[in-house]
Amino acid sequence: MARVCDVCGKGPVTGNRIVRHGLKKCKGGIGLHTTGITRRRFLPNIQRVRVSENGGVSRRHVCTSCIKGGKITKA
């Protein structure tokens, strides 16, 4: 399934998963220490919907924010 919205072009973005150990300084510890950083992907919520356009009906991969925002007309 496509991971890119056909309307707004929203696609996957990357980020980090950060693992921290230790007790916070405000809780009486010596502070949090980063013990691991792993790359991860944030995927958009893409749905396959029937869209009416140009007098016809076609299937498009559209993100839910475009569906909620009324950027498409469902068939």
C-alpha positions in Angstrom: 0.0 0.0 0.0 1.2 3.5 -0.8 2.6 5.5 2.1 2.1 8.9 0.5 -1.2 10.9 0.4 -2.3 11.6 -3.2 -3.9 15.0 -2.1 -1.3 16.7 0.2 1.8 14.5 -0.3 2.2 13.6 3.3 4.6 10.7 3.7 6.7 8.9 6.3 9.0 10.9 8.5 11.8 9.7 10.6 12.6 10.2 14.3 14.3 8.6 17.2 13.3 6.3 20.0 15.3 7.4 23.0 15.9 5.1 26.0 16.7 6.9 29.3 17.6 5.3 32.6 18.2 6.8 36.0 16.3 8.9 38.5 15.5 12.5 37.7 17.4 15.2 39.6 14.2 16.7 40.9 13.3 13.2 42.4 16.7 13.0 44.2 18.7 11.2 41.6 21.8 12.1 39.6 19.8 12.7 36.4 18.6 10.7 33.4 21.2 9.1 31.2 20.6 8.2 27.5 21.4 4.6 27.0 20.1 4.0 23.5 18.9 5.8 20.4 17.2 3.9 17.6 15.9 5.3 14.4 12.2 4.9 13.7 9.5 5.9 11.2 6.3 7.8 11.8 3.8 6.6 9.2 0.8 8.6 8.1 -2.7 7.2 8.4 -3.4 6.5 4.7 -6.8 5.1 3.7 -7.9 3.9 0.2 -11.1 5.7 -0.6 -13.4 6.1 -3.6 -13.2 9.7 -4.8 -15.5 11.4 -7.3 -13.5 13.7 -9.6 -13.8 15.0 -13.1 -17.3 13.4 -13.4 -16.0 9.9 -12.6 -15.0 7.8 -9.7 -11.5 6.6 -8.9 -9.7 5.1 -5.9 -7.1 7.2 -4.2 -4.7 6.8 -1.2 -5.7 9.7 1.1 -4.6 10.6 4.6 -7.3 10.9 7.2 -6.6 14.6 7.8 -7.5 15.3 4.2 -10.7 13.2 4.5 -11.7 15.1 7.7 -10.7 18.4 6.3 -13.1 18.0 3.3 -10.3 18.2 0.7 -11.9 15.3 -1.2 -15.5 14.4 -2.2 -16.3 10.7 -1.4 -18.2 8.9 -4.1 
